[in-house]
Amino acid sequence: MREILHQIAEWHRTGIDCAVATTVAATGSAPCPVGSVMVFADTGTVIGGLTGGCIESDLWHVAAAVMESGRPELRRYSDTDAADAIGLVCGGSIEVLVQPAGPRHLTGLTALSDAFDAGRPVELATLVDRGRSIVVTDDAVAGTSCGSPLDAAIVGRARTRLGGNTAVPAYPEAIDGERVVFTSIPAPPRLVVYGAVDLARPLIRAATSLGFTATLCDPRAVFATTQRFPEADEVVVDRPQHHLESMDIVPSTSICVLTHDARFDVPTLMIALRSAAGYVGAMGSRRTHRDRVRRLRAEGITDTELARLSAPIGLDLGAVTPAETAVSILAEIVARRRGGSGRALTALDGPIHRRNDNVPDIVGAANPS
């Protein structure tokens, strides 16, 4: 989402027209949650997606019409038996607002590029019936509802949702009688990898593709280099425990200790396990882990703190290569962040796509004008 807003800002700089499609309501087994976004440029570029491909082609034609007319459209897609109808083959239904988002319609967005680049939290407020959006950071606003009191109410609500490191679920809210969908764009999650080993590079590469910012730290200057880890946002030469002590650790921080050396593992894990990090994993065999646990307990780490440690690190995928092992580690991190079980979907019952049943859907929506 952050990349999408940044891309729209770049299009604005070069005068490219575009449209935004936002899921504003969902029922049943909808493939993407409320607040999901994709964008269309008049150059033919498309970024993002709202389903597995069920409706995207139709949305492209809708977006082209919206860019030409300058008027938003609200479309509803659902499971249907009609052979020639456009619907969701996975069941459920969604409502999608397609709105013009060129420089004339989403004004001031380029001024927020620094916030996107710096990874600061952002809220996107989509006014369903007016077909407009407002982008809000802690100190700036882009876009308007064309109503000053309403703008102030929406901006105020958006700023109460700016948590910084975690996304607040998107769902419709009533603001002064208007239906507004707020989408959180939190500060990117952070992955910190200790140990400049072969596994570290595919792990960092995979993490950055998922939107993480990634730091690699190792005390050996000859191994901790940007040439060896070009995908890392930061490469630090320092003892892991010293680096970790200087960090601002939050729940969206994931820490992977790959040093496989008790001199570094134990003091680093002592800090990590007592921090706010959402994930702490350590590499090593079961024998290594037993010795590590003994050392940690001798240093005063409790059973409750040890229960937070994923070691041996990763899920059981039968991984052999460093790249496969990186996938198993990232899968475990994602499962921890999203509340997944890590089990095969075929072994589970119930909906594939998780949703909050306490959040009301938008019903009875009419075409915005």
C-alpha positions in Angstrom: 0.0 0.0 0.0 2.8 2.4 0.8 4.4 1.7 -2.6 1.0 2.3 -4.3 0.7 5.8 -2.8 4.3 6.5 -3.6 3.7 5.5 -7.2 0.6 7.7 -7.5 2.7 10.6 -6.2 5.3 9.9 -8.9 2.5 9.8 -11.5 1.3 13.2 -10.3 4.8 14.7 -10.7 4.8 13.6 -14.4 1.2 14.5 -15.1 0.0 10.9 -15.5 -3.7 10.3 -14.8 -4.8 7.4 -12.7 -7.7 5.8 -10.8 -7.8 3.9 -7.6 -10.0 0.8 -6.8 -10.7 0.2 -3.1 -12.6 -2.7 -1.6 -15.1 -0.9 0.6 -17.3 -3.9 1.7 -16.9 -7.7 1.9 -19.0 -10.6 2.9 -18.4 -14.3 2.9 -15.2 -15.8 1.5 -13.9 -12.6 0.0 -10.3 -12.9 -1.3 -9.0 -9.6 0.0 -10.0 -7.6 3.1 -11.8 -4.3 3.2 -9.3 -1.5 2.5 -7.4 -3.4 -0.2 -6.4 -1.2 -3.1 -5.2 -1.4 -6.7 -4.4 1.4 -9.1 -4.6 2.0 -12.8 -2.7 4.6 -14.9 -3.7 5.9 -18.2 -0.4 4.6 -19.6 -1.7 1.1 -19.1 0.2 0.4 -15.9 -1.7 -1.6 -13.2 -0.4 -2.1 -9.6 -1.9 -4.3 -7.0 -5.0 -6.6 -7.0 -8.2 -7.2 -5.2 -8.9 -10.8 -6.0 -7.1 -13.7 -7.5 -8.0 -12.4 -11.0 -11.8 -12.7 -11.0 -12.6 -9.1 -11.5 -9.4 -7.3 -12.4 -10.0 -7.2 -16.1 -13.5 -5.7 -15.6 -12.0 -3.1 -13.1 -9.5 -2.0 -15.8 -12.4 -1.1 -18.1 -14.2 0.6 -15.2 -11.1 2.6 -14.3 -10.6 3.7 -17.9 -14.2 5.1 -17.9 -13.6 6.8 -14.5 -10.4 8.5 -15.7 -12.3 9.7 -18.8 -15.4 11.0 -17.0 -13.8 12.1 -13.7 -16.7 10.5 -11.9 -16.4 7.6 -9.4 -18.2 4.3 -9.7 -19.2 1.7 -7.1 -19.4 -1.9 -8.3 -20.6 -5.0 -6.5 -19.2 -8.4 -7.4 -20.5 -11.7 -6.0 -20.6 -15.4 -6.5 -23.0 -16.1 -9.5 -24.2 -19.0 -11.5 -24.5 -17.0 -14.7 -21.9 -18.2 -17.2 -21.3 -14.8 -18.8 -21.4 -12.8 -15.5 -18.3 -11.4 -13.8 -18.2 -12.6 -10.2 -16.1 -14.2 -7.5 -15.5 -17.9 -8.1 -14.4 -18.3 -4.5 -17.8 -17.2 -3.2 -18.8 -14.2 -1.1 -19.2 -10.7 -2.4 -17.3 -7.4 -2.4 -18.1 -3.8 -3.2 -15.4 -1.9 -5.0 -15.2 1.9 -5.3 -13.3 3.1 -8.4 -12.4 6.8 -8.1 -10.3 9.2 -10.1 -7.0 9.8 -8.4 -5.1 12.1 -10.8 -3.4 15.4 -9.7 -6.8 17.2 -10.0 -8.6 14.8 -7.7 -6.1 13.7 -5.1 -4.3 17.0 -4.5 -1.2 17.5 -2.4 0.0 13.8 -2.5 3.5 14.6 -3.8 4.1 16.6 -0.6 3.8 13.3 1.4 6.5 11.5 -0.5 9.0 12.0 2.3 6.7 10.3 4.7 6.4 7.3 2.4 10.2 7.1 1.9 10.8 7.4 5.6 8.4 4.6 6.5 6.2 6.8 8.6 2.7 5.5 9.4 -0.1 6.7 7.0 -3.9 6.5 7.0 -5.9 6.4 3.8 -9.6 7.5 4.3 -11.9 6.6 1.5 -15.3 8.3 1.4 -17.6 5.7 -0.1 -20.5 7.8 -1.3 -18.5 10.8 -2.4 -15.9 8.8 -4.2 -12.9 10.7 -2.7 -9.9 9.9 -0.6 -7.9 11.7 2.0 -4.3 10.7 2.9 -3.2 11.5 6.5 0.1 11.5 8.2 0.9 12.8 11.7 1.7 16.3 10.3 0.3 16.5 6.8 -2.9 15.9 4.7 -3.5 15.3 1.0 -6.9 15.2 -0.7 -10.3 16.5 0.5 -13.9 15.5 0.9 -14.9 19.0 -0.4 -16.3 19.8 3.0 -14.1 21.5 5.6 -15.9 20.3 8.8 -16.0 16.8 7.4 -12.4 17.0 6.5 -11.5 17.9 10.0 -13.5 15.1 11.5 -12.0 12.5 9.1 -8.4 13.8 9.7 -9.0 13.7 13.5 -10.3 10.1 13.3 -7.4 9.0 11.0 -4.8 10.4 13.4 -6.3 8.4 16.3 -5.5 5.3 14.2 -1.9 6.2 13.5 -0.4 3.6 15.8 2.9 3.6 14.0 4.0 -0.1 14.1 0.8 -2.1 13.7 -2.1 -1.9 11.2 -5.5 -1.2 12.6 -8.1 -3.3 10.7 -9.9 -1.5 7.9 -13.7 -1.3 8.2 -16.4 1.2 7.4 -17.1 3.9 9.9 -19.8 6.6 10.0 -18.3 10.1 10.2 -20.8 12.9 10.3 -23.2 10.6 8.4 -20.7 9.7 5.7 -19.4 6.2 5.2 -15.6 6.2 5.4 -13.2 3.2 5.1 -9.9 3.8 6.8 -6.9 1.8 5.7 -3.8 1.7 7.9 -0.4 1.8 6.3 1.9 1.3 9.4 5.6 1.7 9.6 7.2 -1.3 7.8 8.0 -4.3 10.0 11.7 -4.7 10.7 13.8 -7.8 10.4 17.1 -7.9 12.2 19.5 -10.7 11.2 22.6 -11.4 13.4 25.2 -13.4 11.6 26.6 -12.9 8.1 26.1 -16.5 7.1 24.9 -18.0 3.7 21.3 -18.1 5.0 21.2 -14.4 5.8 21.1 -13.2 2.2 18.1 -15.2 0.9 16.4 -14.5 4.2 16.9 -10.7 3.8 15.9 -10.8 0.1 12.7 -12.7 0.9 11.9 -10.3 3.8 12.3 -7.1 1.8 10.0 -8.6 -0.9 7.4 -8.8 1.9 7.8 -5.2 2.8 10.2 -5.6 5.8 13.1 -3.3 6.3 16.1 -5.5 6.9 19.3 -5.0 9.0 22.3 -7.4 8.9 24.7 -7.2 11.8 28.0 -9.2 12.4 31.2 -8.3 14.2 33.3 -9.5 11.3 33.9 -6.6 8.9 35.2 -8.9 6.1 31.8 -10.7 6.1 29.4 -7.9 6.9 29.5 -5.9 3.7 27.0 -4.3 1.4 28.6 -6.3 -1.5 27.6 -9.5 0.2 24.2 -8.2 1.3 23.0 -5.7 -1.3 19.3 -6.2 -0.4 19.8 -5.2 3.2 18.6 -1.7 4.2 21.4 -1.5 6.7 24.7 -3.5 7.2 26.2 -3.0 10.7 29.6 -4.2 11.9 29.2 -4.7 15.7 28.7 -7.3 18.3 25.1 -8.4 18.1 24.3 -7.7 21.8 25.8 -4.2 21.5 23.7 -3.4 18.4 20.5 -4.8 20.0 21.0 -2.7 23.1 21.0 0.4 20.9 17.8 -0.5 19.0 14.2 0.7 19.5 12.5 -2.7 19.6 8.7 -2.8 19.0 6.2 -5.6 18.4 6.7 -5.5 14.6 10.4 -6.2 15.1 11.5 -9.8 14.2 15.0 -10.9 15.4 16.8 -13.9 13.8 20.0 -15.0 15.5 22.0 -17.0 13.0 25.5 -16.6 14.6 25.5 -20.2 15.9 28.1 -19.2 18.5 27.3 -19.2 22.2 29.5 -16.2 22.8 27.1 -14.1 20.7 23.9 -16.2 20.9 23.4 -16.1 24.6 23.9 -12.4 25.4 21.9 -11.4 22.3 19.0 -13.7 23.1 18.9 -12.5 26.7 18.1 -9.0 25.4 15.8 -10.2 22.6 13.7 -12.4 24.8 13.1 -9.6 27.3 12.3 -7.1 24.6 9.0 -6.2 22.9 10.0 -8.0 19.7 7.1 -9.9 18.1 9.4 -12.8 16.9 12.7 -14.2 18.2 14.3 -17.1 16.4 17.7 -18.8 16.7 19.5 -21.2 14.4 21.1 -24.4 15.5 20.6 -28.1 16.0 18.5 -29.5 18.8 21.7 -30.4 20.7 22.9 -26.8 20.2 19.6 -25.5 21.4 19.6 -27.7 24.5 23.0 -26.3 25.4 21.8 -22.8 24.6 18.8 -23.2 26.9 21.0 -24.4 29.7 23.2 -21.3 29.3 20.2 -18.9 29.2 18.7 -20.4 32.3 22.0 -20.0 34.1 21.8 -16.3 33.2 18.3 -16.0 34.7 16.1 -16.3 31.7 12.7 -17.7 32.8 10.6 -20.5 31.2 8.1 -17.9 30.2 10.8 -15.9 28.4 12.2 -19.1 26.8 8.7 -19.9 25.5 9.0 -16.9 23.2 12.1 -18.4 21.4 11.6 -20.2 18.1 14.5 -22.7 18.0 15.3 -24.6 15.9 14.2 -21.7 13.8 11.5 -22.0 11.1 8.7 -24.3 10.1 9.1 -27.9 9.0 9.1 -27.6 5.2 11.8 -30.2 4.6 14.0 -27.3 3.6 17.6 -28.1 2.4 19.0 -25.1 0.6 19.6 -21.7 2.2 16.8 -20.2 0.1 14.4 -22.9 1.2 15.3 -22.4 4.8 14.7 -18.7 4.4 11.2 -19.5 3.2 10.6 -21.6 6.3 11.8 -18.8 8.6 9.7 -16.1 6.9 6.7 -18.4 6.9 7.0 -18.8 10.7 7.4 -15.0 11.1 4.3 -14.3 9.0 2.3 -16.9 10.9 3.3 -15.3 14.1 2.4 -11.8 12.9 -0.9 -12.8 11.4 -2.1 -15.4 13.9 -1.8 -18.3 11.5 -1.3 -21.9 12.6 1.4 -22.8 10.1 -0.6 -26.0 9.2 -1.6 -27.0 5.7 -5.0 -25.4 4.7 -6.2 -28.9 3.6 -6.0 -29.9 7.3 -8.2 -27.1 8.5 -11.9 -26.3 8.2 -13.6 -22.9 7.9 -12.9 -19.8 5.8 -9.5 -19.4 4.1 -9.5 -15.7 4.4 -9.7 -14.4 8.0 -12.1 -11.6 8.8 -13.5 -9.9 11.9 -17.1 -10.9 12.2 -17.7 -8.1 14.7 -17.0 -5.5 12.0 -20.1 -4.5 10.1 -20.2 -4.7 6.3 -21.4 -1.8 4.1 -24.9 -2.6 2.9 -27.3 -0.8 0.6 -24.6 1.2 -1.1 -25.6 3.4 -4.0 -23.6 4.8 -6.8 -21.7 7.9 -5.7 -22.1 11.0 -7.7 
